[in-house]
Amino acid sequence: MSTNFMKIATNAKLAEFSYPDFYGIDLNNPIAVKNRVKEGLEIDDKFAQAFVDSYQVVAHQPNTDSGFSATVVRDKKTNHATVMCRGTEMTKPNDLAADAQIALGYGIPIGQTIDLRNFIERLKTPKGAPILEAYYDIETRALDEKNDKEKPYYEHVKFRISHDKNFAGLGVLSSNEKITATGHSLGHNLCSGADRLYPELIDSVYGYNGAGFGSEVNIKPFFDKLAQRDTQFHPEKYVDIYGQDGFRVIANNVPFLG
């Protein structure tokens, strides 16, 4: 992808706006949205107002049991949608567990990637309609391990129709729409995963100090099972911004003490 510094800067800011919790408020109320931005990022009124003036929050997924959270906004001038995947919050054990899965486990945050997939399905599905929910069958896996019949981890990804009204379609994205994905730290990993699962939807991925993946041998069966088709990454879509060469410091939202 060609370098566009304005887009890099814009999506870096949007990645930061993935952290506020918009759960329980009217997303069409700019004052409520602005207050949540101020609280979540501890910024002054001027910068929070600039966000509200430029973007409409159209969907928000608060923290799931796995720790996944994401927000979708539309540019008020262009109507272009961006999904912002939240990065690691050091106070959340599930986020730390997801990071550990990337570094020390299967090379992918299993639970958060499944929740990401379900969130995107809700965005694409007409409002109120049931979705085909993916889930990780922990009980069956535990039983297999107990009986010494352990299967590859990805074999425990299963699907079911969800009739939960609180887990129904949101109708936010139209058919054939193209959107941007942005995130830093763990959020970058999730955005890249979103493109692998939905290449027809994601037109570009912006990542900042992002976590990578494990070996293709380990992660491909998982992505293929979750997408129910053959998958691959599309590096030509990615803009990966990180610090100096050497050890890569994965970002989080811990205040710098100096």
C-alpha positions in Angstrom: 0.0 0.0 0.0 1.3 3.5 -0.8 2.3 5.7 2.1 -0.3 8.4 3.0 0.9 10.2 6.1 -2.5 11.9 6.6 -4.2 8.5 6.7 -1.5 7.1 9.0 -2.0 10.0 11.4 -5.8 9.8 11.2 -6.0 6.1 11.9 -3.5 6.3 14.7 -5.9 8.7 16.4 -8.8 6.5 15.7 -6.9 3.5 17.2 -6.7 5.5 20.4 -10.5 6.1 20.4 -11.1 2.4 20.6 -10.5 2.5 24.4 -13.6 4.5 25.7 -16.5 2.4 26.8 -19.7 3.6 25.0 -21.9 0.9 26.4 -25.3 2.0 27.8 -25.4 5.4 26.2 -27.4 6.8 23.2 -24.8 6.8 20.4 -26.8 9.5 18.7 -26.3 11.9 21.6 -23.1 13.8 20.9 -22.8 15.1 24.5 -23.0 11.6 26.0 -20.4 10.3 23.4 -18.1 13.3 24.2 -18.3 12.7 27.9 -17.4 9.0 27.5 -14.4 10.0 25.3 -13.2 12.5 27.9 -13.6 9.9 30.7 -12.0 7.0 28.7 -9.0 8.9 27.4 -8.6 11.6 30.1 -8.5 14.3 27.4 -9.8 17.8 27.5 -13.1 19.0 26.0 -11.5 20.4 22.9 -10.1 17.1 21.6 -13.2 15.2 22.6 -15.3 17.7 20.7 -13.1 17.3 17.6 -13.8 13.6 17.6 -17.6 14.1 17.9 -17.6 16.7 15.2 -15.8 14.4 12.8 -17.2 11.0 13.5 -20.5 9.2 14.3 -20.2 6.2 16.6 -22.5 3.6 15.0 -21.7 0.4 16.9 -19.8 -0.6 20.1 -18.9 -3.9 21.5 -18.1 -3.7 25.2 -15.7 -6.1 26.7 -16.7 -9.7 26.1 -15.7 -12.6 28.4 -12.5 -13.0 26.3 -11.8 -9.3 26.7 -12.5 -8.3 23.1 -13.9 -4.8 22.5 -14.3 -2.7 19.3 -16.1 0.4 18.1 -17.3 1.4 14.6 -17.4 5.0 13.5 -18.4 6.7 10.3 -16.7 9.8 8.9 -19.4 12.5 8.9 -18.1 14.0 5.6 -17.4 10.8 3.6 -19.6 8.3 5.4 -16.6 5.8 5.3 -16.7 3.3 8.2 -13.8 2.3 10.3 -13.7 -0.5 12.9 -11.3 0.2 15.8 -10.2 -2.8 17.7 -9.1 -2.1 21.2 -5.6 -3.0 22.3 -4.3 -4.4 25.5 -5.5 -3.0 28.8 -3.0 -4.0 31.4 -5.6 -4.1 34.2 -7.6 -6.7 32.3 -6.5 -10.3 32.9 -8.2 -11.6 29.7 -6.2 -9.2 27.6 -3.0 -10.4 29.2 -4.1 -14.0 28.5 -4.8 -13.1 24.9 -1.3 -11.6 24.6 0.2 -14.8 26.1 -1.7 -16.9 23.6 0.0 -15.0 20.8 3.5 -15.1 22.3 3.5 -18.4 24.1 0.5 -20.4 22.9 -1.0 -21.0 19.4 0.2 -17.7 18.0 -3.3 -16.2 18.0 -5.8 -14.8 20.6 -8.4 -17.5 20.1 -11.3 -16.1 22.2 -10.9 -12.5 21.1 -10.7 -13.5 17.4 -13.9 -15.6 17.7 -15.6 -12.6 19.3 -14.3 -10.3 16.6 -15.8 -12.6 14.0 -19.1 -12.6 15.7 -19.1 -8.8 16.0 -18.5 -8.4 12.3 -21.3 -10.8 11.5 -23.6 -8.7 13.6 -22.5 -5.5 11.8 -23.3 -7.2 8.4 -26.5 -8.9 9.4 -29.8 -7.0 9.1 -31.0 -5.4 12.3 -32.7 -7.8 14.6 -32.0 -10.9 12.5 -30.3 -13.9 14.1 -26.6 -14.6 13.3 -24.6 -17.7 12.9 -22.5 -17.5 16.0 -19.1 -19.1 16.3 -18.0 -20.4 19.7 -15.2 -22.4 21.3 -16.5 -25.6 22.8 -14.5 -25.7 26.0 -16.6 -28.5 27.6 -16.0 -30.9 24.8 -12.3 -30.1 24.7 -12.0 -30.7 28.5 -13.8 -34.0 28.1 -11.5 -35.1 25.2 -8.5 -34.2 27.3 -9.9 -36.2 30.2 -10.4 -39.3 27.9 -7.0 -38.8 26.2 -8.7 -38.0 22.9 -7.3 -34.5 22.6 -8.0 -33.0 19.1 -6.2 -30.0 17.5 -7.3 -26.8 19.2 -9.1 -25.5 16.1 -11.4 -28.5 15.9 -13.2 -27.2 18.9 -14.5 -24.1 17.0 -18.2 -24.7 16.4 -21.2 -22.8 15.1 -24.9 -22.3 16.1 -27.7 -20.0 15.2 -28.1 -17.4 18.0 -31.7 -16.3 18.7 -30.5 -14.0 21.6 -32.1 -10.6 20.9 -29.1 -9.0 22.5 -26.8 -10.8 20.1 -28.8 -10.2 16.9 -27.8 -8.3 13.7 -27.0 -4.6 14.0 -27.5 -3.7 10.3 -24.7 -1.2 10.4 -22.9 -2.2 7.2 -24.5 -2.4 3.8 -23.7 -5.2 1.3 -20.5 -4.7 -0.8 -19.4 -1.9 1.6 -15.6 -1.5 2.2 -14.3 -0.4 5.5 -10.9 0.3 7.3 -9.6 -1.5 10.3 -7.3 0.2 12.8 -5.7 -0.8 16.1 -2.6 -0.9 18.1 -1.0 -3.6 20.2 -3.4 -6.5 20.5 -5.8 -4.5 18.4 -3.5 -4.6 15.4 -3.4 -8.4 15.6 -7.2 -8.4 15.6 -7.5 -6.0 12.7 -5.2 -8.2 10.6 -7.3 -11.2 11.6 -10.5 -9.3 10.5 -9.0 -8.8 7.0 -8.1 -12.5 6.8 -11.6 -13.5 7.7 -13.4 -10.8 5.7 -11.1 -9.7 2.8 -14.1 -8.6 0.8 -15.0 -6.2 3.5 -11.7 -4.7 4.8 -10.0 -2.4 2.3 -7.0 -1.4 4.5 -5.5 -2.2 7.9 -3.5 0.3 9.9 -1.5 -1.1 12.9 0.6 0.6 15.5 3.2 -1.2 17.6 1.2 -4.3 16.9 1.4 -7.8 18.0 2.1 -10.3 15.2 1.1 -14.0 14.8 2.5 -17.4 15.3 3.5 -19.7 12.5 1.2 -20.2 9.5 1.2 -23.9 10.3 -0.5 -23.2 13.6 -2.9 -20.4 12.7 -4.1 -21.3 9.2 -6.3 -24.2 10.3 -8.0 -21.9 12.9 -8.7 -19.1 10.5 -9.9 -21.6 7.8 -12.3 -23.2 10.3 -13.6 -19.9 11.6 -14.1 -18.5 8.1 -15.3 -21.9 6.7 -13.1 -21.4 3.7 -9.4 -21.1 2.7 -7.8 -17.9 4.1 -4.7 -15.9 3.9 -3.2 -12.6 4.9 -3.1 -9.7 2.4 0.0 -7.7 3.3 -0.5 -5.3 0.4 -3.4 -3.8 2.4 -1.4 -3.3 5.6 0.4 -0.3 7.0 2.4 -1.4 10.0 3.9 1.4 12.1 6.2 0.6 14.9 9.3 1.9 16.8 13.0 1.5 16.0 14.4 -1.8 14.9 15.2 -4.4 17.5 12.9 -5.6 20.2 9.4 -4.5 19.4 7.6 -2.9 22.4 3.9 -3.7 22.2 1.8 -0.7 23.1 -0.8 -0.6 25.9 -2.7 2.2 27.7 -0.5 2.3 30.8 0.5 6.0 31.6 4.2 6.7 31.1 6.0 7.5 34.3 9.2 9.4 33.8 
